[in-house]
């Protein structure tokens, strides 16, 4: 019984003192305010405010005459009343949420995507980001192989071969001096890969169909840095520029 009463008073947003008064009336029957104060151990100075709130919430009613008797409503009747109020509140809330959702979706469709640009410094971090963006592609990845040492280039190619899903179509631009590495790995290459040679490329990079781009640059002092972004305009520019380089490159057969 205690748990049932706690549920009712919690739904109504009542305090433990309200619960104690209501429970006392249920167990002992109708009482005056003074009797309730003594039985429920509630200060007489507070009993009337508690009774007024219980009456307002529909848990009790007051008899005519003096002194007035306070009579508890049946728990089932109280619960049904509270349930009606909750259902009405949920219906109203659902209408408001539906309106808010509609406004949110309209705003989402019309608001330009706001993504920043990340600068990455250091060869290891640069290559990790290059691999992440390339290997997360679902259908297509556009790669311009970054200018690397022979050892780093071979490790990068081996990792790409191992991690890029077979169903992903890969276009790869390489430099003339990188052809031997590609040819030596041709038997390991899987899926759809097309390679073209383009000399005098400025750095390297990768554009994936997940709308991300990374541009890799080798500085004059030998340091590597990369610019990564998922800004839709930068991705479109990178994809367009890659298409231009691809159209000028010479195909090779691997």
Helices and strands as residue ranges (DSSP letters): H 2-11, H 16-28, H 33-39, H 44-56, E 60-62, E 70-72, H 75-110, E 117-121, H 123-135, E 140-144, H 150-163, E 169-174, G 176-178, H 179-184, G 186-188, E 192-197, E 204-208, E 212-218, E 224-229, H 232-248, E 250-252
